[in-house]
Amino acid sequence: MSMLFNCGVCCMLLSIWAVVQLVVMGIFFKMEVVAFIEEAEPDHHGYEDFEDFMKQTEQNYSLIAMNCWIGAVIYLFMIGVSYLCIVKARARDKAAAENAQDDDAFCKDLAKSKKS
């Protein structure tokens, strides 16, 4: 197996885990789970009253959820790229194995080396 295959598998596994984690976190932020309140509360203390604070916090929850889902889509793209790397590595390994088995290709390589 080639390095391209191993890197493709590693990147694919990490991307699958990232998609699962980001989708779940996006769902939790969309549900406005209280455990994530520190990430969603407004950074500034310029809100006028409790209603304004809650409005800004709800907007932040929605924004963070959307960012999680965008990140998950990007990782889905990376799963596709990793899959293409795995397919290319398998094709390259298969071609190398067939070339090693082919006597004509082996003899051509010997003839080239004798001419030089």
C-alpha positions as CSV (number, residue, x, y, z in Angstrom):
1,M,0.0,0.0,0.0
2,S,1.2,3.5,-0.8
3,M,1.5,6.6,1.3
4,L,-1.4,8.1,-0.7
5,F,-3.7,5.3,0.3
6,N,-2.7,5.6,4.0
7,C,-3.1,9.4,4.0
8,G,-6.5,9.0,2.2
9,V,-7.8,6.6,4.8
10,C,-6.6,8.7,7.7
11,C,-8.1,11.9,6.3
12,M,-11.3,10.1,5.6
13,L,-11.7,8.7,9.1
14,L,-10.9,12.1,10.7
15,S,-13.4,13.8,8.3
16,I,-16.1,11.4,9.1
17,W,-15.6,12.0,12.8
18,A,-15.6,15.8,12.2
19,V,-18.9,15.6,10.3
20,V,-20.6,13.6,13.0
21,Q,-19.3,15.9,15.7
22,L,-20.2,19.2,13.9
23,V,-23.7,18.0,13.0
24,V,-24.4,17.0,16.6
25,M,-23.0,20.2,17.9
26,G,-25.1,22.2,15.3
27,I,-28.2,20.4,16.5
28,F,-27.4,21.2,20.1
29,F,-26.8,24.8,19.3
30,K,-30.0,25.0,17.3
31,M,-31.9,23.5,20.3
32,E,-30.2,26.2,22.4
33,V,-28.7,23.8,25.0
34,V,-27.8,25.6,28.2
35,A,-24.5,23.7,28.5
36,F,-23.2,25.8,25.6
37,I,-24.4,29.2,27.0
38,E,-20.8,30.5,27.4
39,E,-20.1,30.1,23.7
40,A,-23.4,31.8,22.7
41,E,-23.7,34.7,25.1
42,P,-22.9,38.1,23.7
43,D,-19.3,39.2,24.1
44,H,-20.1,42.8,24.9
45,H,-22.1,44.1,27.8
46,G,-23.8,46.8,25.8
47,Y,-27.3,45.2,25.9
48,E,-30.0,47.3,27.2
49,D,-32.1,44.8,29.2
50,F,-32.7,41.1,29.7
51,E,-34.8,41.0,26.5
52,D,-32.0,42.4,24.4
53,F,-29.5,39.9,26.1
54,M,-31.8,37.0,25.3
55,K,-32.3,38.2,21.7
56,Q,-28.6,38.5,21.1
57,T,-27.9,35.1,22.7
58,E,-30.5,33.4,20.5
59,Q,-29.0,35.0,17.5
60,N,-25.6,33.7,18.5
61,Y,-26.9,30.2,19.0
62,S,-28.3,30.2,15.5
63,L,-25.1,31.7,14.0
64,I,-23.0,29.1,15.7
65,A,-25.3,26.3,14.6
66,M,-25.0,27.5,11.0
67,N,-21.2,27.7,11.3
68,C,-21.1,24.1,12.6
69,W,-23.2,22.9,9.6
70,I,-21.0,24.8,7.1
71,G,-18.0,23.2,8.7
72,A,-19.7,19.8,8.3
73,V,-20.3,20.4,4.6
74,I,-16.6,21.3,4.1
75,Y,-15.6,18.1,5.8
76,L,-18.0,16.2,3.5
77,F,-16.1,17.6,0.6
78,M,-12.9,16.4,2.2
79,I,-14.4,12.9,2.5
80,G,-14.9,13.0,-1.3
81,V,-11.3,14.1,-1.8
82,S,-10.0,11.4,0.5
83,Y,-12.1,8.8,-1.4
84,L,-10.6,10.0,-4.7
85,C,-7.1,9.6,-3.2
86,I,-7.9,6.1,-2.1
87,V,-9.2,5.1,-5.5
88,K,-6.2,6.7,-7.3
89,A,-3.8,4.9,-4.9
90,R,-5.5,1.5,-5.5
91,A,-5.4,2.0,-9.3
92,R,-1.7,3.0,-9.1
93,D,-0.9,-0.1,-7.0
94,K,-2.9,-2.3,-9.3
95,A,-1.1,-1.0,-12.3
96,A,2.3,-1.4,-10.7
97,A,1.4,-5.0,-9.8
98,E,0.3,-5.8,-13.3
99,N,3.4,-4.1,-14.7
100,A,5.6,-6.3,-12.4
101,Q,3.8,-9.4,-13.7
102,D,4.1,-8.4,-17.4
103,D,7.2,-10.0,-19.0
104,D,7.2,-7.5,-21.9
105,A,7.3,-4.5,-19.6
106,F,10.1,-6.2,-17.6
107,C,12.1,-6.9,-20.8
108,K,11.6,-3.4,-22.1
109,D,13.1,-2.0,-18.9
110,L,16.1,-4.4,-19.2
111,A,16.6,-3.4,-22.9
112,K,16.6,0.3,-21.9
113,S,19.1,-0.3,-19.2
114,K,21.4,-2.2,-21.5
115,K,21.4,0.5,-24.1
116,S,22.5,3.1,-21.6
